[in-house]
Amino acid sequence: MLKVTIELISAVDGHRKQWEGIIYNDGSGTPESGNYIAAFGPKGSTVRAMTGRYSARKQRGWRYAALQGFARKRRGPWELLRQLLDKAE
């Protein structure tokens, strides 16, 4: 599992807002190629992401993505995060 925290800081008044991303390997890939599920949303809200085969329960304000066939031995966690953010709905 990867957990990413992002803090948005207003340049005008310094107001801060935090978001988090949770990325899971769904367990169905191979040693060379992984399949992942991600959930991104406001920090402090809850997401139940580890039920059954790592399926995320959708909640208001959260965005979800799935990525199949990620070349985990050739690509790193930053590339995994970038691809999942691009796919998030």
Beta strands, then each sheet from edge to edge (+ up, - down):
strand 1: 2-9
strand 2: 16-25
strand 3: 33-42
strand 4: 63-71
sheet 1: 1+ 2- 3+ 4-
end
